[in-house]
Amino acid sequence: MASKPKPHTSSFILFLIALLVFTIYYLRQLHDCFQSAVTYSEPSTNPDWYDVIARDVGDERMINIGLLNMDGDETAALEAKGKVVKVELEPLDKGVQWSDLFPEWINESSTMTSCPELSMPEFGRYEELDVVVARVPCNKCEESGWRDVARLHVNLVVANLLVRSGRVGSGRPLFAVFVGCCGPMWEIFRCDDLLLRVADSWIYKPQLRRLKQIVRLPVGTCQVTPPSPQSGEELSEEKAREAYVTVLHSSEAYVCGAIALAQSIIQTNTTRELVLLADDHVSPESMNGLRAAGWKIKRIRRIRSPHSRKDSYNEWNYSKLRLWQLVEYDKVMFIDADLIVTRNLDGFFGHPQISAAGNDRHMFNSGLMLLEPSACTFRTLMKRRWLVRSYNGGDQGYLNEMFPWWHRLPKKINHLKFFPPSGDGHYEHRIPDDAYALHYLGLKPWMCYKDYDCNWDKAITQIFASDSANQRWWRVYDTMPKSLRRFCALTPKADARIRKHRIKAKRANFADGHWRIKVHDPRQII
């Protein structure tokens, strides 16, 4: 039986506890007194962002401050710090909706297409600004503002004020400060240019050359983005830091497609590098074939799509986020492995992030897109993937939520092989000759016989069927070295699948009659 502690032992333990509590309390009081002394000896009434900018400017000259959407009290607090001007701006037309800026369809061949106008200040009145401070309109922090015309308006006004400042070229830095819990739009003010975030103040030192490009763009996808003018010096500098990129993960089903894609890009006489990101599901043998096709290989770990179903086709599509880790490049053009390039695309590298062709509604198609690698962008995409849902569980839905302000490239840069039912009995489904790249929706060419597009053999896939598109893909295949063609061989299982659907098409007596075609493809297994 355990003995009870002696009375004097218990008293000693209580004494030690009391001493410890008193010591902690005494040290806490000393700490508070010291903090009070520091605060008293160095009082500061500056806004959170002011001291950061003053240190960066590094001289004693007055700082010229432009205020946008700020109230009177905030203006008065800054008057002793420099020349303060309130930027006058006409109210935004409440009738302008996001759908007006980002329509599903526009007439790309017409020069008459236009975008709604967003009011701008009289820039001549604000030519000597060092910093623009703007309060960002916001209804609910972190959960709104993704597609908010008022928020876009404020961001574009700030960008215009900075690039039109008379300080540009003087060697003196320019800054943007955004106040409010929603913060700025990162499509315009990059996280790479963020100096500091203090409470609800974001302090930016933006790259003005990039901002100049931004303010020349249409306000939305209501117009096709025009080519960006670049000096010869800028263009030659960027060539070495631009690349075409594709991604393979989870299986080898698209190895053949990636080989054909590389060969098609090379055939357009590109001057850019070709980079392929591959996870460990791609075998060493296939890697050798991909290198021989022209790809520079980088190994990656795949990323699961957090909102997709297990074993779904897009379960690991967030692996595409690895594109932003290619920071050795200024810009990369991602192209899915189920595309081929038919005309040189190098000229489109002059466009900003994210530039892409439209998909439906207000969204872009992520099968071909121009982006700007950035370590902080990658970190943000990884962090927010758990909070921001994708409409389809895959990368396209997620990227459209994270980059709502994107820039329209002509649809011929990513021509979707898609033909809505017409009911007229015609089965031409022809691809236009001026397409820059063909996107093979549905069953892929290397998964069919060479003789015709096997999407004709299934009623559900006939909207993706096109013999002219099929012929263009096989034209690339025929120019490939024989050593590369073997990666496009049919497996017995794939061959059996094609035969099964040909028989079903015959039994259904499909009117297009492709099931009647005698197959000569040497890849068929006899």
Residue, then its C-alpha position, 0 to 999 in steps of 0.5 A: m500500500a502506497s504511503k501518504p506524502k509527509p505534511h512538510t513535503s506538500s507544503f514545500i511543493l506548494f511553495l515552489i508553485a507559488l514562487l513560479v507563479f510570482t516569477i512569471y507575473y513579475l517578468r510579465q510586468l517588466h516586459d509590459c513596462f519595457q514595451s510601454a517605454v518603447t512605444y512612448s519614446e518612439p510614437s508613430t502615427n503613420p499608416d501601416w504602409y507609409d514607413v515601408i515606402a519611405r524607407d524604400v524611397g530612401d531620401e527626404r523629399m516629400i512623397n506624392i500620394g494619390l488616394l482612390n476610394m479613400d475617406g476624408d479622415e484618411t486624407a487628413a492623416l497623410e497631409a503632413k507626409g507629402k503632397v496628397v491628391k484625391v483621384e477624382l473618378e466618375p462612378l462605375d456604370k452599374g449596368v455593366q456586368w461581368s458577363d458583358l466583359f466576358p461574353e461566351w462568344i464574339n465575332e472574332s473576324s469583325t473589327m467592330t467588336s468592342c468592350p464596355e467602357l470603364s471610366m478613367p480619371e483625367f490622367g494629366r492631373y496626376e502626373e507626379l505620383d509616387v504612390v497610389v493608395a486605393r480602397v478595394p470594394c469588397n462585400k465579403c472577405e475572401e469569398s467575393g470579388w473573384r468576378d467583380v466589375a468594381r474591383l477590376h475597375v479600381n485595379l485598372v485605374v491604379a495600374n494606369l495611374l502608375v504607368r502614366s506617372g511623370r516619375v516613370g524613368s526618373g529612377r525613383p520607385l513607384f508603389a501601389v497600396f491596396v486597403g481592404c480585406c479583399g486585396p488587389m487582383w493578382e492577375i494585375f498586381r503579381c504576388d512577386d511584386l508584393l513588398l509586404r502585407v500589414a493587416d489589411s494593407w497590401i504594399y506593391k512595388p510593381q514591374l512597370r514594363r509589365l503593367k504597361q502591357i496590362v493597361r493596353l489590353p481590352v478590359g475583358t474577353c469582349q475583344v480578342t487580345p491584340p499582339s503586344p508590341q515589343s522592342g527587338e531587345e526585349l524580344s531577343e532577351e525573352k526567347a531564351r526564357e520561353a518554352y512549350v510545355t506539356v504534362l504526363h502523369s498517372s499512366e502512359a496513355y498519352v505518350c504517343g500524343a506527346i511524341a506527336l505534339a513535339q514533332s508537330i511543334i518542331q515542324t513549325n520551325t519554332t525557336r523555343e524549347l520543349v519541356l515535358l513534366a512527367d511523374d514516375h508512372v512514365s517508364p524509362e523506355s517511354m522517357n527515352g522515346l519522349r527525349a528522342a522526339g524533342w522534349k527536355i524532361k523534368r520529373i515531378r510528383r503528381i498533385r491530386s485534384p481535391h474535389s474530384r472523385k476517386d479514380s475519375y479521369n481528372e483525379w490527378n489533373y492538378s499536376k498541371l499546377r507544376l507549370w508555375q514552378l518552371v521559374e527558369y522561364d519568363k513565360v511558358m505555353f502549356i499544350d495538352a498532349d491531345l493537340i498537334v500544332t499546325r502553324n508556328l505559335d511563337g508569336f503568341f508568347g508576347h501575350p500576358q498570363i493567362s491568355a487562352a481560347g474561350n471554352d464556354r460561358h465566361m471560361f477559358n479552355s486550359g488545354l492551351m494557355l500562356l502563363e508566367p511561372s512564379a514560385c509565389t503563384f504556385r504556393t498560392l495555387m496549392k494553398r487555395r486548392w482546398l478552399v476554391r472549388s472547381y466546377n468539374g473537379g479538374d484543373q480547368g474549373y480551378l484555374n478559371e476561378m483563380f484567374p477570372w480576368w483572362h485574355r482571349l486568344p483567337k479560337k483557331i489557336n486551340h481549335l476544338k474538334f467539336f461539332p454540335p448536332s445539326g440535324d441536316g444529315h451532313y457528315e463533313h465535320r471539316i477543320p478550317d485550314d487556318a487553325y494553328a492547333l487542333h485539340y482532339l476531343g473524344l477518342k484520340p487518333w492513336m486510339c483509332y485506326k489510321d483509316y478514319d476517325c473512330n469517333w464515328d463508331k459511337a453515337i455519343t462521340q460522333i460530335f467529336a468525329s472529323d476525318s479531316a482532323n484525323q488525317r492531319w494527325w496521321r500526317v504528323y505520324d507519317t513524318m516521324p522516325k520509325s523508332l518513334r512510331r512504335f510508341c503509337a502501337l495498338t495493344p490487343k485490348a485497344d484493337a479489340r475495343i475498336r473492332k467491337h465498336r465497328i461491329k456495333a456501328k454496323r448493327a446500328n446501321f449508322a448513316d455516316g457509313h464509316w463502319r463500311i470502310k475497309v481497314h488497312d492500318p498496319r497497326q491492327i492486330i490480325 
